């Protein structure tokens, strides 16, 4: 089951606008500054925690998330 309603939190990042995580489904949702929204599947909770704790969320995303998890785009860049 794909979660329909996640509660995003605003993050301090030049790449990302917000992040949300559903621990029950292991789904990470990221909103980018360009307006695009993606959901990443089978993401361990530690990855979400580490993303929030990272000094550079954009660098963490590029090294640890991009290309590592199955994903779907929910909204195109605006």
ABEGO torsion letter per residue (X at the ends): XBBABBBBBBBBBAABABBBBBAAAGBBBBBBAAGBBBBBBGBBAAAAAAAAABABAAAAAAAAABGABBBBBABBBX
